Amino acid sequence: MKFSQDFIEKVRESTNLLDIASQYTQLKRTGHNHVGVCPFPDHNDKTPSFSVNEVKQLYYCFGCKKAGNVYTFVQALQGLSFPEAVEHLAQRAGLALPAESQEGAGVLGGFGAKEREERKLLWRINEFSSQFYHQQLLRLPLDHPVREYLKSRGLTAEMIAKFQIGYAPNSWQSLLQAMERQKVPLAQAQHLGLIKARSQGDGFYDVFRHRVMFPIVSPQGRYIGFGGRVLGAELPKYINSPESKIFHKGRIFYGLHETAKFISSKDLAVVVEGYTDFLSLYQAGITNVVAVLGTALTADHARLLKRYTRHVVVLFDGDGAGQAAAEKSLSFLLAEGLFPRALTLPQKLDPDEFIRQKGSEELLSLVERAPELFRWFLDRKLAHYHGTAADKVSVLDQIGPVLSNVADQRLRDLYLQQVAEALEVSSQWIQRSLSSQASGLPRRDSRQEKGTEAAPLQPSSPEPSESQAPLSLQNPPKAELFLVNLALARREYLAQIEASGVGEQFTHPGLRQLLGWIFERYRQIPSEFDNLSAYFASRVEPPSALGLHMDRQLADLNREGANKLISDCIQRVQRAYASTTTKQLALALRSQIQMGTTDHQDKLEQIMNVQRKRLPLKPESESSEA
């Protein structure tokens, strides 16, 4: 989904970062700032170090140094892409999505107004049903078999509440009657698979009966479906909601709405097969986990995981079905450029059983030592290998389709080498065999050929929208970074820095470009000075580079201290620029001499001019030594 810059700004201006942040941590007011414990999962904050500036609509953590605006905050803590964050906040603010955005592929993109409203209705019906099932569970006596089952799984009341686990009563019309009382449209409820029409055509009945209910929630927090586990021995053991306008089980993970932030912060996703496995791992402290919904991992799943991490551990059951599902996932994961590993638990235990028998620390240790999924896959194919020529061809025929899907050329080369060593053949033989087998293998991913990263922005390029590739501020010179943050701190500092002309002498191309954008936007809209930090936070990487002026090191400076720091930073930038320029001119002069040219006067004069300008800039200690 694509949004215009005007709409992106409208959404941000209509959203209060303080309200959003308050959902994740309690904040106490101190002037314009509100301070609390950091909500980011990779920062184990014990004392309040997270600050939200009410005026600038910017957050900053003095501990982990994360910073940004409302978009970067929602993206980080809810695991959303930028377009999804815009859409989510627009819905929250009650803003209708613009017509020009409908050609994209967002949650509501690609649909007309009528169909978008229908999807919203379907989400509400599922949410109503989830609340109904959850309340039915809470009303059961503590010795009820359903309560006993959940207790046997080790699920606490906190976990039951967090994931809204419920119970579908052993009745044909309990949910139906609740819907009729609330005038829920039954045709839509039937489309969602919650109720079904009787064969005689005289009404409906509940689909889920006498089952533990697991609501399935999208990363945006919308209720899109259910999984129901039977309590007796009858089959099927699990039933999921059917495919619908809002539910496609091959594109969603159970629990991702709660665990996306942990997956991103730990840079690892553990994928399990079912609801109870997920809940057991999560409760045991392995929170970077997701579950597939009773289906094999798909290409859509792999693309979804890639948003949060490139590192994946597939932890499927040790039975034949689980191992087959792990094998099938390999090609999808490798095709997306991910680095998959595999974990098979001993004694064919599933993760839930293993945790209850061995404990979470033992499982975490196994996760950390899990071998590469390709190596695990290769070893399985070599289980009955005897080294004959026919065996070599047979194994290669099974491995070839997987190798053809490896998007990363470097990884493919290493895998080819592993296969060659295992089969005791040359890499060249494998390459020739695969080429004839698959018409030009190894295949390169078209995205890799074109390059997935945008070319670095040039100093003359226009200010980017938030949906474009962010401007890189990696490895910035400290003096230049301080000057950019001081320009964002107070209007008078910005004017002082702009008047000095120092921005033209920045050696870091990203900071030089950014400072020019800041000056230009302030000239255009001077009344929006307090909004500059939040405006640019989504346009740079890392956004924390723009939070430095909220750090005490700069925020507590008085006017005199700030003026001295600005002056010192300007001199440091000028000295670095003079030094770099002199070296470049000297190299050019040396090149001319080596080529035998005789006109060196121009380069010599340029070097002399730079040196004359440089002398007053030297610190006193440097001048006295000279």
Secondary structure, 3 states (H helix, E strand, C coil): CCCCHHHHHHHHHCCCHHHHHHCCCCEEEECCEEEECCCCCCCCCCCCCEEEECCCCEEEECCCCCEECHHHHHHHHHCCCHHHHHHHHHHHHCCCCCHHHHHCCCCCCCCCHHHHHHHHHHHHHHHHHHHHHHHHHHCCCCCCHHHHHHHHCCCCHHHHHHCCCEEECCCCCHHHHHHHHCCCCHHHHHHCCCEEECCCCCCEEECCCCEEEEEEECCCCCEEEEEEEECCCCCCCEEECCCCCCCCHHHCCECHHHHHHHHHHHCCEEEECCHHHHHHHHHCCCCCEEECCCCCCCHHHHHHHHCCCCEEEECCCCCHHHHHHHHHHHHHHHHCCCEEEECCCHHHCCHHHHHHHHCHHHHHHHHHCCCEHHHHHHHHHCCCCCCCHHHHHHHHHHHHHHHCCCCCHHHHHHHHHHHHHHHCCCHHHHHHHHHHHHCCCCCCCHHHHHCCCCCCCCCCCCCCCCCCCCEECCCCCHHHHHHHHHHHHCHHHHHHHHHHCHHHHCCCHHHHHHHHHHHHHHHHCHHHHHHHHHHHHCCEECHHHHCHHHCHHHHCCCHHHHHHHHHHHHHHHHHHHHHHHHHHHHHHHHHHHHHCCCCCHHHHHHHHHHHHHHHHHCCHHHHHHC
